[in-house]
């Protein structure tokens, strides 16, 4: 990271990481470094990293290929699923093209069936998630799925993944999580140091950086600089502080963040899996590697789990620590588990924390921007 650049330029550098990473992905392939594509934070990246592979989040947050996907898939399907499939079908995602293996997970029924079709274009391995985080059987199932992924990668890549390599990968990934967490916790500053839009640019962009040591260094330098400039008086004005929860935020769904910040609020915290869900918990480095990985990843508070108390635990912690004035629950169209869970989350925020709550259902199109602006302006005015 060029420390001489202004902060807005640095934020844009992270924002451009997805596009710039296409070239790096091609270079990795030319060096015979395996590339593993993934869609979800449940995928235990440490196993692929221990195999010497690079891990990348696949294109799935744009409406660019949804029309192509709808030729094969139902129109009333979650836009993330349609986008994921569309990019695979059309080969418009270089990350998909260069991936040696796609690793999916059974977070919803739509994804499970979509992966069957995606397997016609690319090698796909689906990890079978339990439906609940409660009980020893769920834990043992997920641990066995992690070991199965290790065995598959060993066969496919013709190498041996040792426990020492997994431990090294766990340490590196933990340090990356700490660096990400220290950056997005800048949102705790009041008044804010930077906007939620810029926080998201950095966190989302970091998922497309392949050199993790370099990424950790860049994140740490950026965090230090923002805090230093904040102490010198460089800060934003005081506005209502909003926490975003719900479905993944990134790409086209960033329009919700923009609508909040264009209409008088600041997003200071992201509970969803793009940010906190993936990074709040570390892998225990003192346990058996497979036990530790199973424990960390199974604890992710996704709405695919029933009951989903871990989501409420993290949400409550963040409402308090970030001094939140309002909660916005972002639901992607036809995401049934998150849609059904809105009632539970509304009760939790209203009753336990007396914090106003609003659910927003959206997709990756730009057709609802006017409605989003109207609703956000009314919500923030109420605060």
Secondary structure, 3 states (H helix, E strand, C coil): CCCCCCHHHHHHHHHCHHHHHHHHHHHHHHCCCCEEEECCCCCCHHHHHHCCCEEEECCCCCCCCHHHHCCCCCCCCCHHHHHHHHHHHHCCCHHHHHCCEEEEECCCHHHHHHHHHHCCCCCEEEECCCCCCCCHHHHHHHHHHHHHHHHHHHHHHCCCCCHHHHHHHHHHHHHHHHHHHHHHHHHHCCCCCCCHHHHHHHHHHHCCCCCHHHHHHHHHHHHHHHHHHHHCCCCCCCCEEEEEEECCCCHHHHHHHHHHHHCCEEEEEECCCCCHHHHCCCCCCCCCHHHHHHHHHHCCCCCCCCCCHHHHHHHHHHHHHCCCCEEEEEEECCCHHHHHHHHHHHHHHHHHHCCEEEEEEECCCCCCHHHHHHHHHHHHHHC
